[in-house]
Amino acid sequence: MLNLDILKLNKRKLLIGIFILVVCGYLNM
């Protein structure tokens, strides 16, 4: 249970990180 929650949290953080990178790249263009 705990491991699953950590996995979900990491996945969400990864998605947010990718989203921020995409937005920053778009703004830099």
LOLUMKE-690464 format. One record per residue (C-alpha): x, y, z. Coordinates in nm, 3 decimals. Layout:
[rec [X,Y,Z]]
...
//
This chain:
[rec [0.000,0.000,0.000]]
[rec [0.268,0.248,0.108]]
[rec [0.492,0.165,-0.189]]
[rec [0.199,0.216,-0.427]]
[rec [0.128,0.560,-0.278]]
[rec [0.496,0.660,-0.317]]
[rec [0.487,0.539,-0.678]]
[rec [0.177,0.748,-0.751]]
[rec [0.336,1.053,-0.587]]
[rec [0.656,1.013,-0.790]]
[rec [0.456,0.973,-1.112]]
[rec [0.263,1.292,-1.038]]
[rec [0.587,1.480,-0.961]]
[rec [0.738,1.351,-1.287]]
[rec [0.433,1.466,-1.489]]
[rec [0.442,1.810,-1.324]]
[rec [0.817,1.835,-1.394]]
[rec [0.769,1.747,-1.762]]
[rec [0.479,1.995,-1.787]]
[rec [0.695,2.274,-1.641]]
[rec [0.980,2.187,-1.880]]
[rec [0.743,2.199,-2.179]]
[rec [0.596,2.533,-2.068]]
[rec [0.943,2.683,-2.010]]
[rec [1.061,2.560,-2.351]]
[rec [0.749,2.705,-2.515]]
[rec [0.801,3.043,-2.346]]
[rec [1.169,3.051,-2.451]]
[rec [1.081,3.009,-2.820]]
//
